[in-house]
């Protein structure tokens, strides 16, 4: 690797300061936070302003905010993103860490479609494939995505899925089951989604496959909108409470990494 250019590094340090707080800073703020000489700060701010990476805030004399050039660069980056390709790369990293199967999925109506999959390194692994479609309420990724929908949109989609279902024993309509542990009662699903909203992560134990349990976390784009979910799937003979906690943390880390690749700024 070649030598880093100090002046360029300092310029990026200045720009990255604007990702915090209210997005405005004065030259003295920059000098203090980066421990730079005042003349160096003045030269950096003058240069960045001349190139439209920074702009003076009219109503706040002496303060600056990010300029239009940063937006143009961000927009060009976003145009080149491929969720499936980025998802596969992050899924590979997560799978390499834990040795289990990792999926990235998106929501379509009341189903999930897997857009990326990396297999477990173990001999015993789940059978699935990118492009496969499953009922969202039976999967961890699907429940994670359903939990992020506005309530009115969720109810509309749920009503559409329930239309035409065979009435249950209590005379109501039920959701399709993939295993005996699948959620089929709409009220039970609503309760599960409410809990997921609080926890920020989702799980399922043998609800889509009698031999597999999963954990999932949300993936956001640069606007903060949830656009996908990342899950880790484990055969039940390798499942335990400690393993669930470990994989949940890993799923969150992977989902955050993918979110950052899509332009979302993850805060902790």
N, C-alpha and C positions, 0 to 999 in steps of 0.2 A: 504494500500500500504506500502511495506517495505521501509526502508531507502535507499536513493540513495548513491552509493559509490563515494566519491569525485574524487578519482584517475581515475575511469572509465569515469566519466563525463568530466573530463579535457581531457582525451584522445580523446573522441568524439568531444569535442570543437576544438581540434587541427585538426582532420581530416576534420571537416566541414569548416574550414578556406580555404581549398584547393578548395572548390566549387566556390570561387570568384576569380576575376582577371585572370591572365594568368595561374593559377594552380601551380605556384611555389612559395615557401616561404623559407626564411632563419630562423635559430633559433632566431636571434634578432627580426625578423618580428613577429614571434609567441609570443615571450616574451612581446613585446610592445602591440600587439593587444589584447592579453588575460590578460595582467597585471599579468603575472606569474613571480615568482622568476627564475633567469637564470638557477639555478641548476635543478629546477623542469622541465623546458622546455627541458633541455639537457637529463634528464632521460626519459621523454616522447618520445622525438624524437628517442633516442637510442632504446627504447623498440619497438616502432612502425616500425622502420627500420629493426630491427632484425626479426620481424614477417612478413616482406614484405608488410606492410600496407603503408609504405613510402619508397622511394628510392632516393638516391642522384642523382642529375642531373649532368652527366659527364662534359658537356660543361660549367656548371655554378657552380664552386666550392663553397661549403657552402650552396647551395640551394637544396630543396627537392621537390618532386612531389609525387602524389599518386602511390602506388605500385600495383603489379599484384593481390594481395590478395583482394583489394577493387573491382577490376573488376570481380574476381571470385564470390564474394558474390553478386554483382549486377546482374551477369548473372544467378545465381541460383534463385534469387528473380524473375527475368523476366520470367524464365522458368515456374514458379509456378503461374503466373498471369492468370486470366481468365477475359477477357474484359467484357463479359456479367455479370458475378457475381459482379465484381467491379463496373460496370456501374449501376447495379440494386441498390447497396448499396448507391452510391452517388445520384442516382435519388430519392431514398427514403428520403435522407436527404433534398434534394432540395424541394421535394413535402411537407415534413413536415413543411418546413419554409413558403412556399407560399400558400399551400392548393390547388394547381393546378396540372394538369396532366403533368408528366415529361417523356420524351422518350430519349433513347440513340439509335442511328442508325449508320449503316455502309453503304458504297456505293458499289453497284455491277452493273457494266456497267453504265446505266443511271437510275437505280432505287435505292431506299433506302430500307434497311431491318431493321426493328426495332428489336433490340436484348434485350432491357430492357424497361419496362414500369411500372410506379407507378401511380395509379389513383388519381384524385382529391378527396379531402375530402368533396366537395360540392355534393348536390343531383343531380345537372345538370352537367354532365361530358361528355367528348367525348368518342365515341365508337371506340376502337382500340385494338390491341393486339400485344404482342411480336411475331415476326415471320412474321408479315404482310409486304407486299411489295407494294411500291407506286412509281409513277414516281418522280424522284428526283427534276425536275424543278418545281413541284407543292408544294413542302414542304420547310420549313425553314431549316431543317437539310440537305435536299438534295441540296439546293442552296449553303449552307455553304460548303458542301463537294465538289461540282462541282467547286466552286470558288478557291479551293486549288489545282486543277489539273494543270499541265503544259498546256500551251495553245494548243500545238500540240495534246496532249492526249485528251483534251476536244473536239477539233474539230473532232478527229477520232471517239470518242464516239457519238458525236452529229450527225455526218454524218450517223453512223450506226442506230441511232434511227429515223432519218428522212427518211431513205430508205423505200419506200413502203407506206409513208403517203400520204393521199389524198391532192392534190394541193389546196392551198388556193385561195381566190378570186383574188389575184394579180398574180396568176400563180406559186407561190412558194410553198415549202413544209412547213407544220406546225407541231408543237408539239401537242400531245394529251392534251385535256382539261379535268379537273375534275370538275370545276365549271366555271361560266361565267367570273370569275376574274383570272383564270389560265393564265400564260404566254404561248402563243402558237407561237409567232414569235421568231425565233432563234436569230435575231439581238437584240430584246428586252431582251432576256435571257442573251446574251453576255453583254449588258449594265448593267443589274442588277448584274451580277457576278463581273463586274469590280468595281462597287460601294461597293459590299460586301468585296472585297479584301482590299479596302481602310479602311472601317469601322472595319473590323475584326469580325463582327457579321452579322447574317442574320435574315430576318423576312418574314413573309407572312401573308396576311390578306384575309382570306376566299378563298384561292387559291386551297386548297385540300378538304376543307369542308366549305360549305356556312355559317356555324354557328360558325366557329373557327378561331382564329388568333394565331400565334406562333412566338417565337423568338428562335434563336439557336446560339451556340458558338462552336468552334472547340476543339476537344480532340486530344492531341499529345502523341506519345510514347516516349521512352527514346532517340531516335535519332532525335526527333523534327518533325517527319513526322505526318501529320494529319491522324488519323486512324478511327475517329468516330466524331459524333457531338451530343451535348446534347441540347434538346429543352424543352421549357415550353409552353404548349398549354392552351388557355383560350377561353371559350365561348364569343361571341362578346358582349353579354350584360354585361360582366364584364371587357370589354376592354376599355382602355382610354390611352391617351398619357402618363399620369403619371404612370399608371400601366405598360405600355410597357417599360418605362425607368427603373422602379423598377425590372421587371422580366428579362430584358436584363442584368442588373448587376448581378442578381442572377444566370442566365444561365452561364455567364462568370465565376463566382465564382465556380459553380459546375463543369464546364468543366475543369477549372484549377485544382480543387481537383482531378478529375479523371485522368488528365494528370500526376499529381504528383504521383498518385498510380501506374501509368504505367512506372514511372521512369523518366519522363520529369521534368527538373528543370524550374519552372515558374519564370520569372523575371518581376519586376514591374517598 
